[in-house]
Amino acid sequence: MTPTPVLHSDWRGLPEAACGATLALGNFDGVHLGHRAVLRAAHAGRPELKLAALTFEPHPREHFRPDDPPFRLTLSAAKAAALGAAGADLVIALPFDAALAAMPAEDFVTEVLHRGLGAKHLACGADFAFGHRRGGDVGFLAARAEALGIGLTVVPPVADEAGPISSSRIRRALQDGYPERAAAALGRPWAIAGVVSHGDKRGRSIGFPTANVPLGRHLEPARGVYAVEVRLADGATVPGVANIGLRPTVGGSESRVEAHLFDYAGDLYGQEVSVALRHFLRPERKFAGLPELVAQIGADAAEARRLLAV
């Protein structure tokens, strides 16, 4: 099991053990293959040092555009875990608030990176921008880092046959119903993490009990039915089938995840689970009544078992 990285949420007053690291910089939403290249470059710059990832919570877009629909690929806990799995010993998640948004780029380098964190080497993507009104770019960062005796590696975009890998490209793949494409760019299946909440218990009454997981601030992928793998709080993974959407047949009004776990009878209420989308089976649609819905769920479950080979 991958060790959980040490998490800090301020650059001021850090313990000595958290300072003097080599530092990967970015929002890291999704921790995709491009982000992992930045982490590798940071480590390669000073392999004898601890590897830290500096990121922001909330995502700056959430701060500047709070009325936008949720778009996150990974929320803070899942992002920290993925950064740890990619090699980070430390995660420094700076609160992105009005004060940080107004900080000039010069101060971000000197006060945060140099004095606060004592960074010895930096790595970032070629499009990394920071400071008030994104006033600092990689050229500015290179000049200031050199003046302060800090190394810098600028990492070019990682690309595959579909082009450069980016968080926005992964979001589009999920919204278009292609979880396999998202998984290829992420290096792992995309998952929605959350606490199982009480639903209307209708699934139990028709023979398909479900774990209900709110979407929260996650991106809403294409509405419909998916073959999934659900990771439980104890680390076990259970295959299943899930509907994501409004549940129009039963008059649902809020989009959520309802996952039926195959051959599982435990009580999951209140547990944190992670629902990984493996295959998109069909779009969500309204059925004439419960008998037709039950028949379709049975067919969906059989198809999900076939695709997941269970």
C-alpha positions as CSV (number, residue, x, y, z in Angstrom):
1,M,0.0,0.0,0.0
2,T,1.3,3.4,-1.0
3,P,2.2,5.6,2.1
4,T,0.1,8.7,2.5
5,P,2.1,11.8,1.9
6,V,2.5,14.3,4.8
7,L,0.0,17.2,4.1
8,H,0.6,20.8,5.0
9,S,-1.7,23.8,4.2
10,D,0.6,26.8,4.8
11,W,4.0,27.9,3.8
12,R,4.6,29.8,7.0
13,G,5.9,28.1,10.1
14,L,6.6,24.7,8.4
15,P,8.5,22.1,10.4
16,E,12.1,21.8,9.4
17,A,11.5,18.4,7.9
18,A,9.1,19.9,5.4
19,C,11.5,22.5,4.1
20,G,14.4,22.2,1.7
21,A,12.6,19.8,-0.7
22,T,12.6,19.6,-4.4
23,L,9.2,21.0,-5.4
24,A,6.7,20.1,-8.2
25,L,4.3,23.0,-8.9
26,G,0.8,22.9,-10.3
27,N,-2.9,22.5,-9.7
28,F,-2.6,18.8,-10.4
29,D,-6.3,18.2,-10.9
30,G,-6.5,14.5,-11.8
31,V,-2.8,13.8,-11.3
32,H,-2.6,12.6,-14.9
33,L,0.4,11.4,-16.8
34,G,1.6,14.9,-17.6
35,H,1.5,15.8,-13.9
36,R,3.5,12.7,-13.1
37,A,6.1,13.8,-15.5
38,V,6.5,17.0,-13.5
39,L,6.9,15.0,-10.3
40,R,9.5,12.8,-11.9
41,A,11.4,15.9,-13.2
42,A,11.3,17.5,-9.7
43,H,12.8,14.3,-8.2
44,A,15.4,14.0,-11.0
45,G,16.5,17.5,-10.3
46,R,17.6,16.7,-6.8
47,P,17.1,13.0,-6.2
48,E,18.7,13.1,-2.7
49,L,16.0,15.4,-1.4
50,K,12.4,14.9,-0.3
51,L,9.9,15.3,-3.1
52,A,7.1,17.8,-2.4
53,A,4.1,18.8,-4.5
54,L,2.8,22.3,-4.1
55,T,-0.8,22.7,-5.1
56,F,-3.9,24.9,-4.3
57,E,-7.2,24.3,-2.5
58,P,-9.7,25.2,-3.7
59,H,-8.7,25.1,-7.4
60,P,-8.2,28.7,-8.5
61,R,-11.0,28.4,-11.0
62,E,-13.4,27.6,-8.1
63,H,-12.2,30.8,-6.4
64,F,-12.6,33.1,-9.4
65,R,-15.7,31.5,-10.9
66,P,-17.7,30.1,-7.9
67,D,-20.9,29.8,-10.0
68,D,-19.4,27.5,-12.6
69,P,-20.7,23.9,-12.6
70,P,-18.5,21.5,-10.6
71,F,-15.5,20.4,-12.7
72,R,-13.0,18.7,-10.4
73,L,-11.4,15.4,-11.4
74,T,-10.0,14.9,-7.9
75,L,-11.0,16.5,-4.6
76,S,-8.3,17.3,-2.1
77,A,-8.0,13.9,-0.3
78,A,-8.0,11.9,-3.6
79,K,-5.5,14.3,-5.1
80,A,-3.1,14.0,-2.2
81,A,-3.4,10.2,-2.3
82,A,-2.7,10.2,-6.1
83,L,0.3,12.6,-5.6
84,G,1.6,10.2,-2.9
85,A,1.2,7.3,-5.3
86,A,3.2,9.2,-7.9
87,G,6.1,9.6,-5.4
88,A,5.4,12.8,-3.4
89,D,6.6,12.6,0.2
90,L,4.9,15.9,1.0
91,V,1.9,17.7,-0.3
92,I,1.6,21.4,0.4
93,A,-2.0,22.5,-0.5
94,L,-2.0,26.3,-0.1
95,P,-5.5,27.8,0.6
96,F,-6.3,29.7,-2.6
97,D,-8.1,32.8,-1.2
98,A,-8.2,36.5,-1.9
99,A,-4.8,37.1,-0.3
100,L,-3.0,34.5,-2.3
101,A,-4.8,35.6,-5.5
102,A,-3.5,39.2,-4.9
103,M,0.1,38.1,-4.2
104,P,2.5,39.5,-6.8
105,A,4.5,36.8,-8.7
106,E,7.7,38.2,-7.2
107,D,6.4,37.7,-3.7
108,F,5.2,34.2,-4.5
109,V,8.8,33.2,-5.5
110,T,10.7,35.0,-2.7
111,E,8.2,34.6,0.2
112,V,6.6,31.3,-0.5
113,L,9.0,29.2,-2.5
114,H,12.3,30.6,-1.2
115,R,11.8,31.8,2.3
116,G,8.8,29.8,3.3
117,L,9.5,26.4,1.7
118,G,13.2,26.7,1.2
119,A,12.8,25.0,-2.2
120,K,16.1,23.7,-3.7
121,H,14.8,22.7,-7.1
122,L,11.5,23.4,-8.9
123,A,9.7,21.6,-11.7
124,C,6.5,22.8,-13.6
125,G,4.7,22.5,-16.9
126,A,5.5,24.9,-19.7
127,D,2.2,26.7,-19.2
128,F,2.5,27.2,-15.4
129,A,1.5,30.7,-14.4
130,F,1.2,32.2,-10.9
131,G,0.9,35.4,-9.0
132,H,-1.6,38.3,-9.2
133,R,-3.4,38.2,-12.6
134,R,-1.1,35.3,-13.5
135,G,1.7,37.8,-13.8
136,G,4.5,35.2,-13.5
137,D,5.3,32.7,-16.2
138,V,8.0,30.1,-16.6
139,G,10.4,32.8,-18.0
140,F,9.9,34.9,-14.9
141,L,10.2,31.9,-12.7
142,A,13.5,30.8,-14.4
143,A,15.0,34.3,-13.9
144,R,14.0,34.6,-10.3
145,A,14.9,31.1,-9.3
146,E,18.4,31.4,-10.9
147,A,18.9,34.6,-8.9
148,L,18.0,32.8,-5.7
149,G,20.1,29.8,-6.4
150,I,17.1,27.5,-7.0
151,G,17.2,25.0,-9.9
152,L,14.3,24.7,-12.3
153,T,13.1,22.1,-14.8
154,V,10.4,23.1,-17.2
155,V,8.5,20.0,-18.4
156,P,7.1,19.9,-22.0
157,P,3.5,18.6,-22.4
158,V,3.2,14.8,-22.4
159,A,1.3,13.7,-25.5
160,D,-0.2,10.5,-26.8
161,E,-1.8,9.6,-30.2
162,A,-4.7,12.0,-29.4
163,G,-2.4,15.0,-28.6
164,P,-1.2,16.7,-25.4
165,I,-2.6,15.3,-22.2
166,S,-4.5,17.8,-20.1
167,S,-7.1,17.9,-17.3
168,S,-9.5,19.7,-19.7
169,R,-9.1,16.9,-22.3
170,I,-9.9,14.3,-19.6
171,R,-12.9,16.2,-18.5
172,R,-14.2,16.3,-22.1
173,A,-13.7,12.5,-22.5
174,L,-15.7,11.8,-19.4
175,Q,-18.5,14.2,-20.4
176,D,-18.6,12.5,-23.8
177,G,-19.0,9.0,-22.2
178,Y,-15.4,7.7,-22.8
179,P,-14.1,6.6,-19.4
180,E,-11.5,4.4,-21.1
181,R,-9.9,7.5,-22.8
182,A,-9.9,9.3,-19.5
183,A,-8.2,6.3,-17.8
184,A,-5.5,6.1,-20.5
185,A,-4.6,9.8,-19.9
186,L,-4.8,9.5,-16.2
187,G,-2.9,6.2,-16.0
188,R,-5.7,4.7,-13.9
189,P,-9.5,4.6,-14.0
190,W,-11.2,7.9,-13.0
191,A,-13.1,7.6,-9.8
192,I,-15.7,9.5,-7.8
193,A,-15.0,9.4,-4.1
194,G,-17.5,10.2,-1.4
195,V,-19.4,9.0,1.7
196,V,-22.2,6.6,1.1
197,S,-25.5,8.3,2.0
198,H,-29.0,7.1,2.6
199,G,-31.2,7.1,-0.5
200,D,-34.8,6.3,-1.1
201,K,-34.1,2.5,-0.6
202,R,-35.9,1.8,-3.9
203,G,-33.0,-0.3,-5.2
204,R,-33.3,-2.7,-2.3
205,S,-37.0,-3.2,-2.9
206,I,-36.5,-4.2,-6.5
207,G,-33.6,-6.6,-5.8
208,F,-30.7,-4.2,-6.7
209,P,-29.5,-2.4,-3.5
210,T,-27.3,0.5,-4.2
211,A,-24.7,2.6,-2.5
212,N,-25.6,6.3,-3.1
213,V,-22.6,8.7,-3.4
214,P,-23.2,12.4,-4.0
215,L,-21.2,13.9,-6.8
216,G,-20.4,17.0,-4.7
217,R,-17.8,19.1,-6.4
218,H,-16.8,16.4,-8.8
219,L,-17.3,16.8,-12.6
220,E,-20.5,15.2,-13.7
221,P,-19.6,12.7,-16.4
222,A,-22.0,11.6,-19.2
223,R,-25.3,10.6,-17.5
224,G,-26.0,6.9,-17.9
225,V,-25.0,3.4,-16.7
226,Y,-21.4,2.3,-16.2
227,A,-19.5,-0.9,-15.3
228,V,-17.6,0.1,-12.2
229,E,-15.2,-1.0,-9.5
230,V,-15.9,0.3,-6.0
231,R,-13.0,0.6,-3.6
232,L,-14.2,0.2,0.0
233,A,-12.9,1.8,3.1
234,D,-11.0,-1.4,4.0
235,G,-9.2,-1.4,0.7
236,A,-11.3,-4.2,-0.9
237,T,-12.5,-3.6,-4.5
238,V,-15.9,-4.9,-5.5
239,P,-17.1,-4.9,-9.1
240,G,-20.6,-3.5,-9.9
241,V,-22.9,-1.5,-12.1
242,A,-23.8,2.2,-11.5
243,N,-26.2,4.8,-12.7
244,I,-25.0,8.4,-12.8
245,G,-27.8,11.0,-13.3
246,L,-31.2,12.1,-12.3
247,R,-33.1,8.7,-12.3
248,P,-36.0,10.1,-14.4
249,T,-38.1,6.9,-14.1
250,V,-38.5,7.5,-10.4
251,G,-38.7,11.3,-10.5
252,G,-35.2,12.1,-9.3
253,S,-34.2,15.7,-9.1
254,E,-30.5,15.7,-8.1
255,S,-27.8,14.0,-10.1
256,R,-25.9,11.4,-8.1
257,V,-24.1,8.0,-8.3
258,E,-26.1,4.9,-7.4
259,A,-23.8,1.8,-7.5
260,H,-25.0,-1.8,-7.2
261,L,-22.1,-4.0,-5.9
262,F,-22.1,-7.5,-7.2
263,D,-22.4,-10.3,-4.6
264,Y,-22.0,-7.9,-1.7
265,A,-24.2,-7.7,1.3
266,G,-22.4,-5.4,3.8
267,D,-23.6,-2.1,5.2
268,L,-21.8,0.8,3.6
269,Y,-23.7,3.7,5.1
270,G,-21.3,6.4,6.3
271,Q,-18.3,4.8,4.7
272,E,-16.0,6.6,2.3
273,V,-15.9,4.7,-1.0
274,S,-14.4,5.4,-4.4
275,V,-16.4,4.5,-7.5
276,A,-14.1,3.9,-10.5
277,L,-15.8,4.1,-14.0
278,R,-14.5,1.4,-16.3
279,H,-17.0,1.2,-19.2
280,F,-20.0,3.3,-20.3
281,L,-22.9,1.0,-21.1
282,R,-25.8,3.2,-22.2
283,P,-27.2,6.7,-21.7
284,E,-29.7,7.4,-18.9
285,R,-33.4,7.2,-20.1
286,K,-36.8,7.2,-18.7
287,F,-38.7,3.8,-18.6
288,A,-42.4,3.2,-18.7
289,G,-42.5,1.7,-15.2
290,L,-40.6,-0.3,-12.6
291,P,-40.9,-3.7,-14.4
292,E,-39.2,-2.3,-17.5
293,L,-36.6,-0.6,-15.3
294,V,-35.8,-3.8,-13.4
295,A,-35.4,-5.8,-16.6
296,Q,-33.0,-3.2,-18.0
297,I,-31.0,-3.1,-14.7
298,G,-30.7,-6.9,-15.0
299,A,-29.4,-6.6,-18.5
300,D,-27.0,-3.8,-17.5
301,A,-25.7,-5.9,-14.7
302,A,-25.1,-8.9,-17.0
303,E,-23.2,-6.7,-19.5
304,A,-21.1,-5.1,-16.7
305,R,-20.2,-8.6,-15.4
306,R,-19.1,-9.5,-18.9
307,L,-17.0,-6.4,-19.5
308,L,-15.4,-6.7,-16.0
309,A,-15.0,-10.5,-16.4
310,V,-16.7,-11.4,-13.1
